[in-house]
């Protein structure tokens, strides 16, 4: 499955537009991570636990989006974007979305 942030794929033609696809996940903070994050806030620097958590959340959102695109018969997703929103205190949604297409072989 080809994923691109552009609206087309250089050198290839879109045979069929299959529609919007998306994948999301909601992640909550962990008390232990919050304590370490608070300490990191005092001394500065990267909060590696949160970096890992958000990377895993983005990867899972992409996997879910790809699964939906494959279900439509797509071989590519164009215009891939990410967004995030707070769903409640301490929890955030990561959403990956794009347009499922079938590229000419």
PARO-240494 format. One record per residue (C-alpha): residue number from 0; residue in three letters; x negated, y negated, z. Coordinates in nm, 3 decimals, always signed. Example, Ala and Ser with C-alpha at 12.3 -4.5 7.8 and 13.67 -1.06 7.14 Angstrom:
! residues 2
[marse 0,Ala,[-1.230,+0.450,+0.780]],
[marse 1,Ser,[-1.367,+0.106,+0.714]],
! end
This chain:
! residues 105
[marse 0,Unk,[+0.000,+0.000,+0.000]],
[marse 1,Unk,[-0.143,-0.333,-0.109]],
[marse 2,Unk,[-0.077,-0.626,+0.126]],
[marse 3,Unk,[-0.150,-0.982,+0.016]],
[marse 4,Unk,[-0.073,-1.326,+0.152]],
[marse 5,Unk,[-0.034,-1.467,-0.199]],
[marse 6,Unk,[+0.292,-1.464,-0.395]],
[marse 7,Unk,[+0.144,-1.251,-0.672]],
[marse 8,Unk,[-0.143,-1.009,-0.728]],
[marse 9,Unk,[-0.415,-1.136,-0.960]],
[marse 10,Unk,[-0.427,-0.934,-1.279]],
[marse 11,Unk,[-0.111,-0.734,-1.206]],
[marse 12,Unk,[+0.253,-0.787,-1.293]],
[marse 13,Unk,[+0.543,-0.735,-1.058]],
[marse 14,Unk,[+0.776,-0.477,-1.209]],
[marse 15,Unk,[+1.052,-0.513,-0.950]],
[marse 16,Unk,[+1.120,-0.723,-0.640]],
[marse 17,Unk,[+1.268,-0.495,-0.374]],
[marse 18,Unk,[+1.338,-0.750,-0.102]],
[marse 19,Unk,[+1.232,-0.877,+0.236]],
[marse 20,Unk,[+1.056,-0.635,+0.468]],
[marse 21,Unk,[+0.953,-0.689,+0.824]],
[marse 22,Unk,[+0.802,-0.522,+1.125]],
[marse 23,Unk,[+0.796,-0.646,+1.480]],
[marse 24,Unk,[+0.694,-0.558,+1.831]],
[marse 25,Unk,[+0.741,-0.725,+2.167]],
[marse 26,Unk,[+0.460,-0.713,+2.418]],
[marse 27,Unk,[+0.458,-0.812,+2.784]],
[marse 28,Unk,[+0.166,-0.932,+2.988]],
[marse 29,Unk,[+0.017,-0.711,+3.256]],
[marse 30,Unk,[-0.036,-0.837,+3.612]],
[marse 31,Unk,[-0.395,-0.709,+3.622]],
[marse 32,Unk,[-0.473,-0.886,+3.295]],
[marse 33,Unk,[-0.312,-1.205,+3.427]],
[marse 34,Unk,[-0.545,-1.208,+3.728]],
[marse 35,Unk,[-0.848,-1.167,+3.504]],
[marse 36,Unk,[-0.713,-1.427,+3.262]],
[marse 37,Unk,[-0.673,-1.671,+3.550]],
[marse 38,Unk,[-1.035,-1.616,+3.651]],
[marse 39,Unk,[-1.146,-1.656,+3.288]],
[marse 40,Unk,[-0.954,-1.984,+3.275]],
[marse 41,Unk,[-1.170,-2.115,+3.557]],
[marse 42,Unk,[-1.505,-2.022,+3.402]],
[marse 43,Unk,[-1.401,-2.038,+3.034]],
[marse 44,Unk,[-1.447,-1.793,+2.750]],
[marse 45,Unk,[-1.250,-1.534,+2.559]],
[marse 46,Unk,[-0.984,-1.328,+2.735]],
[marse 47,Unk,[-1.074,-0.998,+2.570]],
[marse 48,Unk,[-0.781,-0.799,+2.715]],
[marse 49,Unk,[-0.534,-1.040,+2.553]],
[marse 50,Unk,[-0.729,-1.037,+2.227]],
[marse 51,Unk,[-0.704,-0.656,+2.216]],
[marse 52,Unk,[-0.336,-0.662,+2.311]],
[marse 53,Unk,[-0.248,-0.910,+2.034]],
[marse 54,Unk,[-0.459,-0.724,+1.777]],
[marse 55,Unk,[-0.275,-0.401,+1.860]],
[marse 56,Unk,[+0.060,-0.583,+1.839]],
[marse 57,Unk,[-0.023,-0.727,+1.494]],
[marse 58,Unk,[-0.138,-0.385,+1.372]],
[marse 59,Unk,[+0.185,-0.223,+1.492]],
[marse 60,Unk,[+0.398,-0.495,+1.329]],
[marse 61,Unk,[+0.212,-0.440,+0.999]],
[marse 62,Unk,[+0.259,-0.061,+1.023]],
[marse 63,Unk,[+0.634,-0.108,+1.073]],
[marse 64,Unk,[+0.657,-0.352,+0.783]],
[marse 65,Unk,[+0.467,-0.111,+0.554]],
[marse 66,Unk,[+0.694,+0.178,+0.656]],
[marse 67,Unk,[+1.000,-0.028,+0.563]],
[marse 68,Unk,[+0.842,-0.125,+0.228]],
[marse 69,Unk,[+0.756,+0.239,+0.150]],
[marse 70,Unk,[+1.116,+0.332,+0.224]],
[marse 71,Unk,[+1.222,+0.094,-0.053]],
[marse 72,Unk,[+0.973,+0.247,-0.298]],
[marse 73,Unk,[+0.728,-0.045,-0.290]],
[marse 74,Unk,[+0.359,-0.016,-0.367]],
[marse 75,Unk,[+0.278,-0.369,-0.247]],
[marse 76,Unk,[+0.398,-0.645,-0.017]],
[marse 77,Unk,[+0.335,-1.002,-0.130]],
[marse 78,Unk,[+0.359,-1.323,+0.070]],
[marse 79,Unk,[+0.270,-1.151,+0.397]],
[marse 80,Unk,[+0.306,-1.379,+0.699]],
[marse 81,Unk,[+0.298,-1.350,+1.077]],
[marse 82,Unk,[+0.494,-1.535,+1.337]],
[marse 83,Unk,[+0.520,-1.513,+1.711]],
[marse 84,Unk,[+0.774,-1.630,+1.963]],
[marse 85,Unk,[+0.821,-1.606,+2.335]],
[marse 86,Unk,[+1.118,-1.381,+2.413]],
[marse 87,Unk,[+1.106,-1.422,+2.790]],
[marse 88,Unk,[+0.855,-1.532,+3.049]],
[marse 89,Unk,[+0.546,-1.319,+2.998]],
[marse 90,Unk,[+0.664,-1.146,+2.679]],
[marse 91,Unk,[+0.615,-1.235,+2.313]],
[marse 92,Unk,[+0.732,-1.099,+1.981]],
[marse 93,Unk,[+0.491,-1.055,+1.691]],
[marse 94,Unk,[+0.666,-1.041,+1.353]],
[marse 95,Unk,[+0.504,-0.949,+1.020]],
[marse 96,Unk,[+0.710,-1.008,+0.707]],
[marse 97,Unk,[+0.679,-1.031,+0.332]],
[marse 98,Unk,[+0.839,-0.933,+0.002]],
[marse 99,Unk,[+0.829,-0.568,-0.100]],
[marse 100,Unk,[+0.751,-0.526,-0.471]],
[marse 101,Unk,[+0.670,-0.255,-0.718]],
[marse 102,Unk,[+0.364,-0.344,-0.927]],
[marse 103,Unk,[+0.329,-0.213,-1.281]],
[marse 104,Unk,[+0.080,+0.073,-1.292]],
! end
